[in-house]
């Protein structure tokens, strides 16, 4: 049995043990043991802005499938666009006649030829020649349910090829360097494959009728440099022609001939030449509708 003195000594030892094990005192003792050398300066870094996040691209709306008109008589509508307007005639011929008048002659003759056609119903765009935007032309074609769009134009040449002459007492300009027709189509059309089919048919019929293709728009100069898709049929690619790329139906543009050429201008004012051009166009449209299925209706 331990004596009171021994018990007192044991109690003092326990208190010393608890004091040494106190975590707060241990932390204080440890901190005093750490050398008091100054801490290195910490470089302050400015708050970096959050990385910019580009907004998600908006989805591109896919145009609804174009549906041409369904006529009770079963005829398929062809839009005939008279190039340019009465106020803005386009090119001028060697004798000073505006291109719009040449275009109007062909479209009116073509419309008359198709008026009683059993399969084709013509629709003339802007017959009065009032000011009208290019997209409005194709919008009118779509509004009237056209299944095919054909723009009629007459051609000219670059300024460097022109010379001066006088006709009926008035100064005029001419270029006899080029003659012939050209057909244009666009890969940006909503139906580019069908546009190309029609363009080749039209060029083939023009060649068959004895008209020559003029390749002068392929010249590698500013304002020209158009790719020739089919040299035998006289077909160019011109992707950014507005009336071609905005048309929801197959579309082509026909340059009937070069009115800046003095001899060709005279031929292009001859009703017999008009009839040959018109019959070429009609044959191409007939072949197109016969070989291509009707668009969804």
GINORGI-V645121 format. One line per field, one symbol per residue. psi: psi as a letter, one per 20 degrees, with the letter a starting at -180 (. if undefined). A space follows every 10 residues. Layout:
psi: ???
This chain:
psi: pqrhhhgghh ghhgghghgh iohghghghh hhipqkqqqq pppppqppqq pqopqppppp ppqqpporqo qhiiqppppo ooparhhnic rqrhjjpqhh hgghgggghg ghhigjphip oqopplhikr pprghhghhh gghjkqiqpo pprqrbrqhi iqrqrppljq prqrojhqqr rqpprpiiqh mhghghgggh gghghgghij qqpojiiipm rpickppogo hhilpqpnhj oghgiipirq qqppohroii pgghgghiip hhhghggghg gghggghghh hpqqqp.
